[in-house]
Amino acid sequence: MYKLTRFFVSKEVLNKQKYFSTVVKEAKDQIKPWRKIPGPLSLPIIGQILHFLPGGWLHDRPIELQELLYKNYGPIVRLDGNLGFPPITFIFDPEAAIRLFRKEDPLPVRPGFDSIVYYRRHFYNKHEDDPIGLILDQGEVWKKLRSLVNPVMLQTKTIKLYANVMAEVADEMVERLKSKRNTQNMIEANLFTELNLWALESVGVVALGDRLNCLDPNLPDDSPAKKLIVAVHNLFKIMEKLDFQPSLWKYVTTPTYTKGNKIYSENLRLNEFFIDRAIETLKSKEETNDKDKSILEKLLEIDRSVAVTVSNDLLVAGVDTSASTTLALMYLLAANPDKQNKLREEIALNEEKNPYLKACIKEALRLYPVVGGNFRQTTKEHDVLGYRIPKNMNIIIGNQSLCLMEEQFPKPKEFIPERWIVDKNDPLYYGNAHPFSYTPFGFGVRSCIGRRIAELEIETIISKMVKNFKLDWIGPPPKRTRYCAINYILEPYNFVFNDV
Ligand code: HEM
């Protein structure tokens, strides 16, 4: 009866319940099996799928999903999986999560993306065992790739070498936005596409060492740059259907699967176009200093297939992510003019360090994280919060809801960049939060390899924006959605770009 009530009860009633996360002592004899973990009512044969179908209380609510699960079931939640979609355990307790990961294998497995892994192995790679990239590979193959790329991409010193060219790209972007304003100082073009072009240009100069000219005012709609942006969006959308929702493609060839393969092929073809063009340009370039070499150039010296595979990763993972975070921060600054003014004052000082700018980016990633949850697959059995989690279980650490918890970040829904810079005696001090409750770039050895690039890109574009524009926002806050674990801010983008 209890379970049936849960199934039919209204969202409002469920939302009133609140659990506070605490790590329980795990007495071995009290450990319950995985099946006993709370979760939406599971019916024979169809499992929990009804909740996700039209009319179900979890249907089409990707952004609220974590919050709903946590509020209704507590710090550990079970989703059974169905129709090719594997079971998942959500953990909304940072201490429990950290304890689990401390015991995990040193080579973390990040699951998901099965359809593209299958495509790459069976239709694209010459040999089934060839690397398929940092995002998709696991185990020793991933480790080898990652250890080659880490020194090139994670050193702040190396990434800072790109500061001037990033500033050049950001200046062009600001001029482009100025030229696209209408009489109300609003941008009629799709602002997210515009930011994607900027992000592709920025990641291109670092990854490929070449200007891709995405910000060329005469760039046609069928240019490879615009096609690549569309292809990356399509890729995330189709992977959401194939790999993050119940789907039959693992059993029969479905129309969505066939469409997916076309998108994957188009995406790789466009990436290759840019990578080949950059390699050709390199051939005609004179020998450069090591410090002036692009990531592609440095990786080509190690191994061509590594260079191509990793450049491909950067072009896929480095565009929507930086563009979405920039869009989120632009909105938060527009909606909080006092914070925007404070930031403008800091930028006007023209000093090397900009602590308030960095704090604004951190706060934007807390309120609008691009990646909503950290995904891993267990490599062994674990006892967590009183339940036994089997080996090979998919785990999501609910980063998005953890960093909105009052007990971690006071006034959690407010944009308060100050929390990242205040003294530790201040109740807002970020250090009072559990370190695992804020992980926008993931965690451990598998965390985001593009972090330093993303930070430099966003710092550069936002400082240019507030220097040039007084950003305003008209109307209610923007809506969001999620494709394939990536959160997107939806149109309309009601910004007003007044001159400062
Ligand atoms: C604000 C922007 C960004 C955010 C919030 C972000 C976030 C993330 C997250 C959460 C992960 C998963 C980490 C984990 O599983 O522990 C990840 C992985 C990754 N990101 Fe980013 N990312 C951003 C920008 C970028 C950029 C600009 C690039 C490329 C230049 C990039 C390349 C990658 C790659 C290649 C991986 C896979 C790493 C691996 O598994 O070894 N990301 N990112």
Boltz pocket constraint, residues with backbone or C-beta under 6 A from the ligand:
constraints:
  - pocket:
      binder: B
      contacts: [[A, 110], [A, 134], [A, 135], [A, 146], [A, 203], [A, 313], [A, 314], [A, 315], [A, 317], [A, 318], [A, 319], [A, 321], [A, 322], [A, 325], [A, 365], [A, 370], [A, 371], [A, 373], [A, 374], [A, 375], [A, 439], [A, 440], [A, 441], [A, 442], [A, 443], [A, 444], [A, 445], [A, 446], [A, 447], [A, 448], [A, 449], [A, 450], [A, 451], [A, 453], [A, 454]]
      max_distance: 6.0
